[in-house]
């Protein structure tokens, strides 16, 4: 069997067998969720900034050899 079968099965059983929670969410919970989202977005942007050159070269065409060569000197 697939190695993901049992984790998915137990997750589905857990989700569908759970009862509604009678819990109180205070305003701090929304603030915490907002901080998590903003932190995730900013860290993703920072990671893209760090690896932008590699990502750009992956999606761009191959560089022609003329661009990588040093200019020839005329004597």
Secondary structure, 3 states (H helix, E strand, C coil): CCCCHHHHHHHHHHHHHCCCCCCCCCHHHHHHHHHHHHHHHHHHHHHHHHCHHHHHHHHCCCCCHHHHCCCCCCC
